[in-house]
Amino acid sequence: MEVFEVLFFYLSLFLYLFANIYGFFVYFFKKEFYFKIIYKITLLAFIFHFLTIIFRSLISKHIPVIGNYENILMGSFFLIIIILLFFKKEKLILPFLFSLSLNIILFGMAIFADAEKKPLFAALKSFWLYIHIIFAWLSYGAFTVAAGVSIAYLIKKEKPLDEIIFKLSAFGLVMDALMIIAGSIWAKDLWGSYWSWDPVETWSLISFLLYGLILHLKITLKIGGKTFAYLIIFSLITVLISFWGVNFFMGKSLHIFNVG
Amino acid sequence: MKFYKNFYSLKFTALLIFLLIFFLFLNVLLPQERIVGKEKIKEIVKKNLFLKFLFYDLNLKDIPSSPLFLATLFLFYLQLIVFILRYFKLTLKRIKIKEPNFENWKFLKLKADMEAVRDFLKEKGWKEFKLKENNFYFVINELSPLGFLFFHISFLFYFLSGFLFYYTRSEIEFFLALNQTISLEDERWVSFKKKPRIREDLKGIKIYLNDLNFKLYKDQPLLFKTKIILWHNNKKIEGASEINKPFKYRDLKIYPIFKDDAYLIQIEDLKGFILEKSIIFSNCSRYINNSYEILGKIKGTIECKEAPYLNLSYFEKKEVVQLKEGIKINLGDLKVEILKKIPWVKFRAINEVGSNILIFGFILSFLGLFFRFLFPKMEIVITKSLIYYKADYFPSSLKEKILKFCEVEDGSF
C-alpha cells in the first residue's frame, strides 16, 4: 500500500506543477487561454492527492494528523479545496495560478518532511483535535489563497481582487477564531488550562491579532488596496510560523506531540 | 477633550493592538522564566547586558505578568469599554432601517427594468422599502453590525473569566500508587502549585487508585487510563481519569500526567517479625523527593544510574540495593526485602470557577465575527436609471446576477 501512497503523491505533485507551469506559460505568452483545462488538471491532481491521504490513513490506521509530513498532506489538501471551490465561481486566472504556486510550495515540502508512521498518541485521541485542526487548515488555507490573490493584485491592480482578498481574509479570520477556541477547549481537557502562553498558542494569537488589525484598518481607516495586499502577504509569514516555525525554531512547546 | 478624542481614535486602537502583538512576539522570542527557570535567566543575563536590561530593567522575563504588557492590556481594555459604550448606541442606530444618506455609496447604470431587479432581490429575501420619487431601498443582514458589538463585548467575558480563574484556582499535584489511598491534604503525597485565594473545596477529599492501563510508543503514551475512587463528605464517587478525559467532581478536575514505578519494601527484625511495609517511589523521573525515612531510623535516598538504586543508612550501616522485586538485604539487626513493583501515577487536580463565562465569551466572539464578516449588511437603492449600493463586499453569485441588469463598462461592482 505504501507504493500506492508514494505513487499518488508524486502523481498529484506532478499534475499540480504541470497545471501551474502550463498556466503561467499560456498566460504570459498570451496564448489562447483555457481556464477550464488548467482547472481540470488541478482537479485531477486533487483526486490523486485525496487518494494519497486515503492510503496514508489506511497504512497509519488514523487520519493523517501526526508530524510534519501528515500535516502538510492535510493542510495542502484543505488549501486546494479552498482554491478549487473559490475559483470555480471566480474565474480569475492569475490569482488562481499564484494560489496554486503557494500550494505547490507547501505540498512539495512534504518531500523533505519526516514521513515516519506513528500511532495516534493518547494526547491526540480527542474530538477537539479534529475540530481544532480542520479550522486551522481552513483558516491557513484562506489566508494563503488571500496572499496568492494579493500577489496577483499587485501585478494587475484590479479593483475586484481587492474585495476578494478582503473576503478570503475575513473568512480566514473567522476560521482562525474557531481554531483558537477549539484549541483552547481541548487544552483544558488535556493540560488543565485554557491558555498556557505556549509559543504555538501565542503565535496563533499573533496571527489572529495581525489579521484582525489589518481588517480593522481596511474597514475603518479604508487603507488602499496596494497596502492591504502587501500587509496580507506579509501576514502569511505569521501563519507559516504558526504552522511550522514555532516547533522548528523553539524547542519547548506543549504542541510538540511527536517527540518525547 | 483632545486627549479623549486621541485616546478613542482608531489609530490609537491600532497602536495598542500593534503593541500587544509586539509583546506576544517577545513572549515567543525571548527565553521566559516560567519555561526555562530562574537560574537559566540569570545565566543568560551574565553574558548579555542588553538582555539584562530587557529582563530585569524592563521586567520582560515573564511577558504575561510584566508591567509593560499589563499596562498595554489595561489601556486596551479601557479603550474597549469606552468603545462599547459609544458603539452600543451607534449600533442600535445602524440596525434600524432608515432612509440612506448615500455617504460612501457607489452606483451602476441600470439597463434592465427596475421591476426585474426588485423581483430578483425580493426573491432572494431582501427587505424592500419605498423611498421618495418611486425609488426603492433594499437591505439584507441588517443585524450584522451587532456582530462587531458582540465581538468586542466577548473580551469583557474573557477578562471576567480570567479574573475568576486567577482568584479561585487551586492546583495541586499528587502521587498515588496502585491500590493506595491518600488524602488531598496529606503533604507527603501532595504539593500545592497554586493555592486558592478564596475557595477551600479540597478539604476532606480522599482518593484511591483502583486500576491503571498504560501503553507507551517510544516516549509517548498511547494509552493512559486510570480508575479512581473519590470520597468526600461520606460520598463515594467512582470514575476514570485519562488523557483528554479528566475525572470530574463538582469544579474539581483530576488529570493523569505521569506514570512510573514504585516498590513495596518490607522491614523485618531478625525473628521475622514485620515492622513496616512502605512504598518507595522511584524518582528517576525527578518528579518526587528522593529521600525517605522509614521507622524513623532508616534513611534512604534514590540514586538513578541505568536503573534506580536505593541507598540505605541505618546507624553506621550503609547498603546500596537495586530497586528490583525479590531483593533481600541485611541491615544491622533488620532485614529489608523489596516485595514487589507497583505502578504509581502523578495526578494534577485543578479546581476553578469561570469556565462557563469563558465559553459564553467564546460563543459571543464566534457569533460576532461570523455575522459581521460572513453575513455583511448589504444595501441597494434602485432608481429608474441607477443602482446604488453599499457593503463591505457582495457575494460573487449575487454580483454576477446584478451585473446582468446593469450597463457595466469597467467590470467593477
Interface residues (C-beta under 8 A of the other chain):
Chain A: K89 E90 K118 P119 L120 F121 A122 A123 K125 S126 K159 P160 E163 F166 K167 A170 F171 L173 V174 A177 L178 I181 S184 I185 W186 K188 D189 L190 W191 G192 S193 Y194 W197 P199 T202 W203 L205 I206 L209 L210 G212 L213 L215 H216 L217 I219 T220 L221 V246 M250 K252 F257 N258 V259 G260
Chain B: L10 K11 T13 A14 I17 F18 L20 I21 L24 F25 N27 V28 Q32 R34 I35 V36 I63 P64 F165 E171 Y217 K218 D219 Q220 P221 L222 L223 F224 E242 I243 N244 K245 P246 K253 Y255 R348 I350 S355 L358 I359 F362 S365 F366 L369 F370 F373 L374 D392 Y393 S396 S397 D410 G411 S412 F413
